[in-house]
Amino acid sequence: MLEIFDRTRRRVAIAEHAYSVREVTPLNGVSHLYFSLPLDDPKNSFCSPFWYVRHDGGELYRIMPDTLTAADGGGVSYQCEHVLATLIDDLLFGHHVVGNVGTYTADCICYILSHQLTQNWVLAACDFRRQFEYGWEQETLLSALFSIATPFADRYQWVTDTASYPWKLSLKRLETEGNPEFYIRRRHNMTSFQRGRDPQQIVTRLYPLGYGEGVNQLGIAQVNNGVPYLQSPPEIIAKYGVISRAWIDRRYEDAASLKAAAEKMLAELQEPLVTYSVGVQELGPGGFERAGLGKRVRVVYPEIGESIDTFITEISRDFGDMDKTAVTVANRETSIAASLADLADRQRIEQAYAQGATQLYAQALQANCDASHGAVMDFFIPSEMRIINKVLAKIRMGRFRAYSQATDTADSQTVTSTTSDKTTYSSSSGGGTSTTTEDGGGESTTTEDGGGETTDTETEAGSVHWNYNMTTGTAEGHSHSYKAVESHRHRVRFSSHSHRIRLSSHYHRIDLPDHRHSIAIPGHAHRVTIPSHGHKITPGIFEFGRAKSFSLYVNGVRKYTHSGSTAEVDVTDWLLGSDRRIPRGSWLTLEARPDDLAYISIDLIVQGFVQSRGDNTV
């Protein structure tokens, strides 16, 4: 029974005359349903594009192209695709990055499904908890969804459930090891058998390449011990030799994710692709009698000595003739073969991704510095710079520069210094003897006169008085005589002369006893008033200091010391963080610090590969 639903999923008709109903279901792909209706069947009016059909309660499909055959017995043929293809209708517009540490596989799937304009699909289950980082640009939701499991080393299967709405999607682990779940035997349920082996696709050495171009293209050397390729084990090399291929997938922007995907691909490609197309008649509705995608199967063909344990990668059922049911089994999924088939095309045809280009940008700084204050340059490394080739710096050191000799002031200023405490200053001496004057002797003229005459005071004439007052006694004969001195004066004359004193050799000694001097200065203030005045400015370049060397600091850590005035250095390695990568989306600093007053000039150039992405354009 073929049911027809409108776009609101309401059943509107049952196409009871449908014929040539055939369903093709690939592993991890979009299934298709084919059917035809007679040309005059009125149910053709319900088979509009993007309406839905379901056959015998199976999965839900939407009608896509139709082909009308106007001939005897002709009809209208319809091709339908699984409703998983509705994810093609929505787009991850712009650049999207999701994943990495702390973001698991289920989170990434939910991120994609959250961009549906109509929430048709929800995540039901996820058996994986990987932490890969994914990047998409202008991708449909379906292609982004299928890329989620691409780097997994384990086999996987996308499982859908369209029995209820919203439809459910699960990512399940595909167990390909263990006992068979389905048997195909000659003379039992096998109707045909075809085997194909293709050694042309063997690869034993794979060079994985991701985002970028040229020397800036992402490789795996940094996460593979410096080796840019993956190689098969020695026993495989001994069997097939070294067969090298380059695998380019610019969706990968993380080396670890690229390596994980490449390891899985090499494991599948190192052996020839063997496919078996086996016609089978399903003898029961389920269990070991009915084929299913991903089921472990054992194919037994005794006549040619074939007995293969593998898994089903595609089922094609013809509901009109169940004897025509065919299953395809392989030693690897068809998605791997498709990836290999795309290798050559992807190297010839550029994909529709914004790539970017190698960029050079430079900046300069000049500053006066001293031993404590260096010239500090801040520079930014954008997160869009996926690869940094080198960061170079040129440092020149000259003498400190001033550009004038004086400055002007227009206002008077009063400067006051005050001390409120009494201060006593003392000095002490322990005494001693000092020779203060010493002379070798000699003759000195102390007084000299030119001579002259000196007259003293005048003396008047004198007189003599006597009195013989005798009241008793006898006076014998005698006599008295005198000579009277008349009034007169004395006159003394000195001739010209000098006085000379001769001193022998001698010196003077002074003995000072122990003593102390003390001076007490009371609290006081000094007030100085500077009147308004001006200084004439003399323009020019005046140099100071004579620095001999300078040191370079990166983010505050000294990395290098140079003796001399000029240096050209590669600072790339000095910028590396603990993860051996230069931090992106952050500011870094480069400082040049001289050992004396100096004038420093820094020129910095950064070469890297920048994506043509950003938050906006102006």
C-alpha positions as CSV (number, residue, x, y, z in Angstrom):
1,M,0.0,0.0,0.0
2,L,1.3,3.4,-1.0
3,E,0.0,6.3,1.1
4,I,0.1,9.9,0.0
5,F,0.4,12.9,2.4
6,D,0.3,16.6,1.8
7,R,2.9,19.1,3.1
8,T,1.3,19.2,6.5
9,R,1.7,15.4,6.7
10,R,-2.0,14.8,6.5
11,R,-2.9,11.6,4.5
12,V,-4.9,12.6,1.4
13,A,-4.9,9.5,-0.7
14,I,-3.9,5.8,-1.1
15,A,-2.4,4.9,-4.5
16,E,-3.7,1.4,-4.8
17,H,-2.7,1.2,-8.5
18,A,0.9,2.0,-7.9
19,Y,3.3,-0.4,-9.6
20,S,7.1,-0.8,-10.1
21,V,7.6,0.2,-6.5
22,R,11.3,0.0,-5.8
23,E,13.4,1.2,-2.8
24,V,17.1,1.8,-2.7
25,T,18.6,2.3,0.7
26,P,22.4,3.0,1.0
27,L,24.3,3.0,4.3
28,N,24.8,6.5,5.6
29,G,23.2,8.1,2.5
30,V,19.8,9.4,1.4
31,S,17.4,6.6,0.4
32,H,15.2,6.7,-2.7
33,L,11.8,5.3,-3.5
34,Y,10.5,4.8,-7.1
35,F,7.0,4.1,-8.2
36,S,4.7,4.6,-11.2
37,L,1.0,5.3,-11.6
38,P,-1.2,4.7,-14.7
39,L,-1.6,7.8,-16.9
40,D,-5.3,8.1,-16.2
41,D,-5.1,7.4,-12.5
42,P,-6.8,10.3,-10.6
43,K,-4.3,9.9,-7.8
44,N,-1.7,11.5,-10.0
45,S,-3.3,14.9,-8.9
46,F,-2.1,14.2,-5.4
47,C,1.5,13.5,-6.4
48,S,2.7,17.1,-6.2
49,P,6.3,18.1,-5.6
50,F,7.4,18.0,-2.0
51,W,4.3,16.0,-0.9
52,Y,5.0,12.8,1.0
53,V,4.6,9.1,0.4
54,R,5.0,6.0,2.6
55,H,5.1,2.4,1.4
56,D,3.8,-0.4,3.6
57,G,4.4,1.6,6.8
58,G,8.0,2.1,6.0
59,E,10.0,5.3,5.9
60,L,8.6,8.6,4.7
61,Y,9.7,10.0,1.4
62,R,8.9,13.2,-0.4
63,I,8.1,13.4,-4.1
64,M,10.6,15.0,-6.3
65,P,10.9,14.7,-10.2
66,D,8.3,12.8,-12.2
67,T,8.5,11.5,-15.8
68,L,5.4,11.1,-18.0
69,T,5.5,8.4,-20.7
70,A,2.6,9.0,-23.2
71,A,2.4,5.6,-25.0
72,D,0.3,2.5,-25.0
73,G,0.4,1.2,-21.5
74,G,2.4,4.3,-20.5
75,G,2.2,6.0,-17.2
76,V,3.8,8.5,-14.9
77,S,7.0,7.5,-13.0
78,Y,7.9,9.2,-9.7
79,Q,11.2,9.5,-7.9
80,C,11.1,10.2,-4.2
81,E,13.8,11.0,-1.7
82,H,13.9,10.2,2.0
83,V,12.7,13.1,4.2
84,L,16.2,13.3,5.6
85,A,16.8,15.4,2.5
86,T,14.7,18.2,4.0
87,L,17.9,19.2,5.7
88,I,19.2,20.2,2.3
89,D,16.6,23.0,2.3
90,D,18.3,24.9,5.2
91,L,21.7,26.5,5.1
92,L,24.5,27.3,7.6
93,F,25.1,30.7,6.2
94,G,28.4,32.4,6.8
95,H,31.2,30.8,8.8
96,H,30.4,28.4,11.7
97,V,32.9,26.8,14.1
98,V,31.7,24.4,16.8
99,G,33.3,21.6,18.9
100,N,36.7,21.2,20.5
101,V,37.3,20.4,24.1
102,G,34.1,20.2,26.2
103,T,31.8,20.1,23.2
104,Y,30.8,16.6,22.3
105,T,29.4,14.9,19.2
106,A,25.7,15.2,20.4
107,D,26.2,18.9,21.0
108,C,27.5,19.4,17.4
109,I,24.6,17.5,15.9
110,C,22.1,19.6,18.0
111,Y,23.9,22.8,16.8
112,I,23.2,21.8,13.2
113,L,19.6,20.8,13.8
114,S,18.9,24.0,15.7
115,H,19.4,25.9,12.4
116,Q,16.3,24.3,10.8
117,L,13.7,26.9,9.9
118,T,11.1,24.2,10.7
119,Q,12.1,21.8,13.4
120,N,11.5,18.6,11.4
121,W,14.3,16.6,13.0
122,V,15.5,16.1,16.6
123,L,18.3,14.0,18.0
124,A,17.2,10.8,19.6
125,A,20.5,9.0,20.5
126,C,24.2,9.3,19.9
127,D,26.7,6.6,20.7
128,F,29.8,8.8,20.3
129,R,31.3,11.4,22.6
130,R,34.1,12.8,20.5
131,Q,35.4,16.3,20.9
132,F,36.4,17.2,17.4
133,E,36.2,20.8,16.1
134,Y,34.2,21.4,12.9
135,G,34.0,24.4,10.6
136,W,31.4,25.0,7.9
137,E,30.8,27.8,5.5
138,Q,27.8,28.1,3.3
139,E,27.0,24.4,3.9
140,T,23.6,22.8,3.8
141,L,22.5,21.2,7.1
142,L,22.6,17.7,5.5
143,S,26.2,18.0,4.3
144,A,27.3,19.4,7.6
145,L,25.5,16.6,9.4
146,F,27.1,13.9,7.4
147,S,30.6,15.5,8.0
148,I,30.1,15.0,11.8
149,A,31.2,11.3,11.7
150,T,33.7,11.6,8.9
151,P,36.8,11.8,11.2
152,F,35.6,8.8,13.4
153,A,37.9,5.8,13.4
154,D,35.0,3.6,14.4
155,R,32.2,2.5,11.9
156,Y,28.9,4.2,12.4
157,Q,25.4,4.3,11.0
158,W,22.8,7.1,10.7
159,V,19.4,5.7,11.7
160,T,16.1,7.5,11.1
161,D,12.6,7.1,12.5
162,T,9.8,8.8,10.6
163,A,6.9,7.0,12.3
164,S,6.1,10.1,14.4
165,Y,6.7,13.9,14.1
166,P,9.1,15.5,14.7
167,W,11.2,12.9,13.0
168,K,14.0,11.3,15.0
169,L,17.7,10.9,14.1
170,S,20.3,8.7,15.8
171,L,24.0,8.2,15.3
172,K,24.7,4.6,16.2
173,R,27.9,2.6,16.5
174,L,28.1,0.0,13.7
175,E,29.3,-3.3,15.1
176,T,31.0,-5.2,12.2
177,E,32.7,-7.8,14.3
178,G,30.9,-10.7,15.8
179,N,28.6,-13.5,14.7
180,P,26.6,-13.0,11.4
181,E,23.1,-11.6,11.7
182,F,22.1,-12.6,8.1
183,Y,23.1,-15.5,5.9
184,I,23.2,-15.7,2.1
185,R,23.8,-19.2,0.7
186,R,24.0,-20.8,-2.7
187,R,20.8,-22.9,-3.3
188,H,19.1,-21.4,-0.2
189,N,18.3,-17.7,-0.7
190,M,20.9,-16.6,-3.2
191,T,19.5,-15.7,-6.6
192,S,22.7,-14.1,-8.1
193,F,26.3,-13.4,-7.2
194,Q,28.7,-10.8,-8.6
195,R,32.1,-9.9,-7.2
196,G,34.3,-6.9,-8.1
197,R,37.8,-6.2,-6.9
198,D,39.5,-2.8,-7.6
199,P,43.2,-2.5,-6.8
200,Q,43.5,0.8,-8.5
201,Q,42.3,2.6,-5.4
202,I,45.0,1.1,-3.1
203,V,46.8,3.7,-1.0
204,T,49.6,2.8,1.4
205,R,51.0,6.3,2.1
206,L,48.5,9.1,2.6
207,Y,49.4,12.8,2.8
208,P,46.4,14.6,4.4
209,L,46.0,18.3,3.8
210,G,43.4,20.6,5.2
211,Y,42.6,24.3,5.2
212,G,44.9,26.8,3.4
213,E,47.2,26.7,0.5
214,G,50.9,26.4,-0.3
215,V,53.2,26.5,2.7
216,N,50.3,27.7,4.7
217,Q,48.2,24.6,4.2
218,L,47.2,22.6,7.2
219,G,49.0,19.3,7.5
220,I,49.5,16.6,10.2
221,A,53.3,17.0,10.8
222,Q,52.8,18.9,14.1
223,V,50.7,16.1,15.6
224,N,52.6,13.2,13.9
225,N,56.1,13.6,15.2
226,G,57.1,15.9,12.3
227,V,56.1,13.4,9.6
228,P,53.7,14.8,7.0
229,Y,52.2,11.5,6.0
230,L,50.6,8.3,7.3
231,Q,51.9,4.9,6.2
232,S,50.5,1.4,6.2
233,P,52.1,-1.4,8.3
234,P,55.2,-3.2,6.9
235,E,53.3,-6.3,5.9
236,I,51.0,-4.2,3.7
237,I,54.0,-2.4,2.2
238,A,55.6,-5.7,1.5
239,K,52.5,-6.8,-0.4
240,Y,51.7,-3.8,-2.5
241,G,54.7,-1.4,-2.1
242,V,54.5,2.3,-1.4
243,I,51.6,3.9,-3.2
244,S,51.3,7.6,-2.3
245,R,48.3,9.9,-2.6
246,A,47.5,13.3,-1.3
247,W,44.1,13.7,0.4
248,I,42.9,17.4,0.4
249,D,39.8,18.3,2.4
250,R,39.7,22.0,3.3
251,R,36.9,21.5,5.7
252,Y,39.5,20.5,8.3
253,E,41.1,23.3,10.2
254,D,42.4,21.3,13.1
255,A,45.4,19.0,12.7
256,A,44.2,16.4,15.2
257,S,40.8,16.0,13.5
258,L,42.6,15.8,10.1
259,K,44.9,13.1,11.3
260,A,42.0,11.0,12.8
261,A,40.1,11.1,9.6
262,A,43.2,10.2,7.6
263,E,44.0,7.2,9.8
264,K,40.5,5.8,9.2
265,M,40.7,6.4,5.5
266,L,44.2,4.8,5.2
267,A,43.0,1.7,7.1
268,E,40.3,1.3,4.5
269,L,42.3,2.1,1.4
270,Q,45.3,0.0,2.1
271,E,43.5,-3.1,0.8
272,P,41.7,-3.4,-2.6
273,L,38.0,-2.4,-2.6
274,V,36.0,-5.6,-2.9
275,T,32.3,-5.4,-3.6
276,Y,29.7,-8.1,-3.8
277,S,26.3,-7.7,-5.4
278,V,24.2,-10.6,-4.4
279,G,20.6,-11.3,-5.4
280,V,18.7,-12.6,-2.4
281,Q,15.2,-13.7,-1.7
282,E,14.1,-12.6,1.8
283,L,12.3,-15.6,3.3
284,G,10.9,-14.0,6.3
285,P,9.8,-10.6,7.8
286,G,12.8,-10.2,10.1
287,G,15.6,-11.8,12.0
288,F,18.1,-14.0,10.1
289,E,15.7,-14.1,7.1
290,R,15.6,-10.4,6.3
291,A,18.4,-8.1,5.2
292,G,19.1,-4.8,7.0
293,L,21.5,-2.0,6.6
294,G,24.7,-2.5,8.5
295,K,23.8,-6.1,9.4
296,R,26.7,-8.5,9.7
297,V,26.3,-11.0,6.8
298,R,28.0,-14.2,5.8
299,V,28.0,-15.0,2.1
300,V,28.6,-18.6,1.3
301,Y,29.3,-19.9,-2.3
302,P,30.9,-23.3,-2.1
303,E,31.4,-23.8,-5.8
304,I,34.0,-21.0,-6.1
305,G,35.3,-21.4,-2.6
306,E,33.9,-18.0,-1.4
307,S,32.9,-17.5,2.2
308,I,32.8,-13.9,3.2
309,D,32.0,-12.2,6.5
310,T,31.2,-8.6,6.0
311,F,28.2,-6.2,6.4
312,I,25.5,-4.8,4.2
313,T,26.2,-1.4,2.7
314,E,23.1,-1.1,0.4
315,I,19.7,-2.8,-0.1
316,S,17.7,-2.6,-3.3
317,R,14.2,-4.0,-3.0
318,D,11.7,-4.5,-5.8
319,F,8.4,-4.8,-4.1
320,G,6.8,-6.0,-7.4
321,D,9.1,-9.0,-7.7
322,M,10.8,-9.9,-4.4
323,D,13.1,-12.3,-6.2
324,K,14.9,-9.2,-7.6
325,T,15.9,-7.9,-4.2
326,A,19.6,-7.3,-4.1
327,V,22.1,-6.5,-1.4
328,T,25.5,-4.9,-1.7
329,V,28.2,-5.9,0.7
330,A,31.7,-4.6,0.9
331,N,34.9,-4.6,2.9
332,R,34.3,-0.9,3.5
333,E,31.6,1.7,3.3
334,T,30.8,3.2,-0.1
335,S,31.4,6.6,1.5
336,I,35.1,5.9,1.8
337,A,35.2,4.8,-1.9
338,A,33.4,8.0,-2.8
339,S,35.9,10.1,-0.8
340,L,38.8,8.4,-2.7
341,A,37.0,9.0,-6.0
342,D,36.8,12.7,-5.1
343,L,40.5,13.0,-4.5
344,A,41.5,13.8,-8.1
345,D,38.5,16.1,-8.6
346,R,39.2,18.0,-5.4
347,Q,42.7,18.7,-6.5
348,R,41.6,20.0,-9.9
349,I,38.4,21.9,-8.9
350,E,38.5,24.6,-6.2
351,Q,35.8,24.2,-3.6
352,A,33.4,26.9,-2.7
353,Y,35.1,27.9,0.5
354,A,36.5,31.2,1.5
355,Q,40.2,30.5,1.8
356,G,42.2,33.6,2.4
357,A,45.7,34.6,1.4
358,T,49.2,35.3,2.8
359,Q,49.3,38.7,4.5
360,L,52.0,41.0,5.5
361,Y,51.5,43.9,8.0
362,A,53.9,46.1,9.8
363,Q,53.9,48.7,12.5
364,A,56.5,51.1,14.0
365,L,57.2,52.8,17.3
366,Q,59.7,55.5,18.4
367,A,60.1,56.5,22.0
368,N,62.6,58.0,24.5
369,C,63.6,55.4,27.1
370,D,65.8,54.7,30.1
371,A,66.9,51.6,32.0
372,S,63.6,51.6,33.9
373,H,61.1,52.6,31.1
374,G,61.4,50.9,27.8
375,A,59.7,51.4,24.4
376,V,56.6,49.1,24.6
377,M,54.9,48.1,21.3
378,D,51.5,46.4,21.5
379,F,50.5,44.3,18.4
380,F,47.4,42.2,17.7
381,I,47.3,38.6,16.2
382,P,43.7,38.1,14.8
383,S,42.0,34.8,15.3
384,E,41.5,34.6,11.6
385,M,45.3,34.3,11.1
386,R,45.3,30.5,10.8
387,I,49.1,30.3,10.2
388,I,51.9,32.6,11.2
389,N,55.1,32.2,9.2
390,K,57.3,34.6,11.0
391,V,57.4,37.8,13.1
392,L,60.5,40.0,12.6
393,A,61.6,43.1,14.4
394,K,64.3,45.7,13.7
395,I,65.5,47.7,16.7
396,R,67.6,50.9,16.4
397,M,69.0,52.7,19.4
398,G,70.2,56.3,19.5
399,R,70.8,59.0,22.1
400,F,68.0,60.4,24.2
401,R,66.3,63.3,22.5
402,A,65.0,66.6,23.9
403,Y,63.5,69.2,21.6
404,S,63.9,72.5,23.5
405,Q,66.1,74.0,26.3
406,A,63.6,76.0,28.3
407,T,59.9,76.5,29.1
408,D,57.7,79.5,29.8
409,T,55.8,80.3,33.0
410,A,53.3,83.2,33.3
411,D,52.3,83.1,36.9
412,S,54.2,84.0,40.0
413,Q,54.9,81.1,42.4
414,T,55.5,81.1,46.1
415,V,57.5,78.2,47.5
416,T,57.6,77.7,51.3
417,S,59.6,75.2,53.2
418,T,59.0,74.9,56.9
419,T,60.5,73.1,59.9
420,S,58.7,73.1,63.2
421,D,61.2,71.2,65.3
422,K,64.2,72.6,67.1
423,T,67.4,71.1,65.8
424,T,70.7,71.0,67.6
425,Y,74.0,70.4,65.8
426,S,77.1,69.5,67.9
427,S,80.8,69.0,67.2
428,S,83.4,67.7,69.6
429,S,87.2,67.7,69.8
430,G,89.5,65.8,71.9
431,G,92.0,68.7,72.3
432,G,95.6,68.9,71.2
433,T,98.5,71.1,70.3
434,S,98.7,73.2,67.1
435,T,101.5,75.2,65.7
436,T,99.9,78.4,64.5
437,T,102.9,80.6,63.5
438,E,106.5,79.9,62.7
439,D,109.2,82.4,61.6
440,G,112.7,81.9,60.6
441,G,114.0,85.1,62.4
442,G,115.3,88.3,60.9
443,E,115.6,92.1,61.5
444,S,112.7,94.4,61.5
445,T,112.6,98.2,61.5
446,T,109.9,99.1,63.9
447,T,110.2,103.0,64.3
448,E,111.9,105.6,62.1
449,D,112.0,109.5,62.7
450,G,113.4,112.2,60.6
451,G,114.8,114.3,63.6
452,G,113.8,117.7,64.9
453,E,113.9,120.1,67.9
454,T,111.8,119.8,71.0
455,T,111.2,122.7,73.5
456,D,109.7,121.8,76.8
457,T,107.7,124.1,79.0
458,E,109.2,127.4,80.3
459,T,110.2,127.7,84.0
460,E,109.9,131.0,85.8
461,A,112.7,132.4,88.0
462,G,112.6,131.0,91.5
463,S,113.0,132.5,95.0
464,V,114.4,131.1,98.2
465,H,112.6,131.6,101.5
466,W,113.9,130.8,104.9
467,N,112.9,131.3,108.4
468,Y,115.2,131.1,111.4
469,N,112.8,130.7,114.1
470,M,114.9,130.2,117.1
471,T,113.3,130.7,120.4
472,T,116.2,129.4,122.3
473,G,119.7,128.3,121.7
474,T,123.0,129.7,120.6
475,A,123.9,130.2,117.0
476,E,127.5,130.2,116.4
477,G,128.9,132.0,113.5
478,H,128.0,130.7,110.2
479,S,126.8,131.8,106.8
480,H,124.3,130.9,104.2
481,S,124.7,131.3,100.6
482,Y,122.4,130.7,97.6
483,K,122.2,131.3,94.0
484,A,119.0,132.4,92.5
485,V,117.8,130.6,89.3
486,E,116.3,133.0,86.8
487,S,113.4,132.3,84.5
488,H,114.5,130.0,81.6
489,R,113.5,127.1,79.2
490,H,115.1,123.8,77.9
491,R,115.5,123.0,74.2
492,V,116.4,119.4,72.9
493,R,117.3,118.6,69.3
494,F,117.1,115.0,67.9
495,S,118.8,114.2,64.7
496,S,117.2,111.9,62.0
497,H,117.3,108.3,63.3
498,S,115.5,104.8,63.4
499,H,115.2,101.9,65.8
500,R,115.9,98.3,64.7
501,I,114.9,95.0,66.5
502,R,116.4,91.7,65.6
503,L,114.2,88.5,66.2
504,S,115.8,85.1,66.2
505,S,114.1,82.0,64.5
506,H,111.0,80.9,66.6
507,Y,107.3,79.7,66.4
508,H,104.2,79.9,68.6
509,R,102.3,76.9,70.0
510,I,98.7,76.8,71.1
511,D,97.3,74.0,73.3
512,L,93.5,73.4,73.1
513,P,91.9,71.3,75.8
514,D,89.0,68.9,75.2
515,H,85.9,70.9,74.3
516,R,82.5,70.9,72.4
517,H,80.6,73.3,70.2
518,S,76.8,73.3,70.1
519,I,74.4,75.2,67.9
520,A,70.6,75.1,68.4
521,I,68.4,76.1,65.4
522,P,64.8,76.7,66.5
523,G,61.8,75.8,64.3
524,H,61.4,78.3,61.4
525,A,60.2,78.7,57.8
526,H,61.7,80.0,54.6
527,R,59.4,81.7,52.1
528,V,60.6,82.4,48.6
529,T,58.4,84.2,46.1
530,I,59.2,83.8,42.4
531,P,57.6,86.6,40.4
532,S,55.9,86.0,37.1
533,H,58.6,85.6,34.4
534,G,59.4,83.8,31.2
535,H,62.2,81.8,29.7
536,K,63.0,82.0,26.1
537,I,62.6,78.6,24.3
538,T,65.5,77.5,22.1
539,P,64.2,74.9,19.6
540,G,66.5,72.1,18.5
541,I,67.3,68.5,19.0
542,F,69.5,68.0,22.1
543,E,70.9,64.6,22.9
544,F,71.7,62.9,26.2
545,G,72.9,59.5,27.5
546,R,75.2,57.0,26.0
547,A,73.5,53.6,26.1
548,K,75.6,50.7,25.1
549,S,73.1,47.8,25.0
550,F,69.4,47.0,25.2
551,S,67.2,44.0,26.2
552,L,64.1,42.7,24.5
553,Y,61.1,41.7,26.6
554,V,58.1,39.7,25.2
555,N,55.0,40.0,27.3
556,G,57.1,41.2,30.2
557,V,59.7,38.4,30.1
558,R,63.2,39.2,29.0
559,K,64.2,37.1,26.0
560,Y,67.3,38.7,24.5
561,T,70.1,41.2,25.2
562,H,72.0,42.9,22.4
563,S,75.3,44.9,22.7
564,G,75.2,47.6,20.0
565,S,72.9,50.1,18.5
566,T,71.0,48.0,15.9
567,A,69.6,44.5,15.7
568,E,67.3,42.5,13.4
569,V,65.8,39.6,15.2
570,D,63.2,36.9,14.6
571,V,60.8,36.9,17.6
572,T,58.5,34.1,16.3
573,D,59.7,31.5,18.8
574,W,59.6,33.9,21.7
575,L,55.8,34.4,21.2
576,L,55.0,30.7,21.5
577,G,52.7,29.7,24.4
578,S,52.7,26.5,26.4
579,D,51.0,24.7,23.5
580,R,53.8,25.7,21.2
581,R,51.4,28.1,19.3
582,I,51.3,31.8,19.1
583,P,48.1,33.0,20.9
584,R,45.4,34.2,18.5
585,G,42.8,36.9,19.0
586,S,44.9,38.6,21.7
587,W,47.3,41.5,22.1
588,L,51.0,40.8,22.6
589,T,53.8,43.2,23.7
590,L,57.4,43.7,22.6
591,E,59.5,46.0,24.7
592,A,63.1,47.3,24.1
593,R,64.8,48.5,27.3
594,P,68.2,50.3,27.1
595,D,70.8,50.4,29.8
596,D,70.9,54.2,29.9
597,L,69.0,57.2,28.4
598,A,68.3,56.4,24.8
599,Y,65.9,56.9,21.8
600,I,64.5,53.6,20.6
601,S,62.9,52.8,17.2
602,I,61.1,49.5,16.7
603,D,59.8,48.2,13.3
604,L,57.7,45.0,13.4
605,I,56.5,42.9,10.5
606,V,54.1,39.9,10.7
607,Q,53.7,37.4,7.9
608,G,50.8,34.9,8.0
609,F,47.9,33.3,6.3
610,V,44.6,35.1,7.1
611,Q,41.2,33.8,6.4
612,S,38.8,36.1,4.5
613,R,36.4,36.0,7.4
614,G,35.3,38.4,10.1
615,D,32.4,39.7,12.1
616,N,31.4,42.3,9.6
617,T,32.7,44.4,6.7
618,V,32.7,48.2,6.6
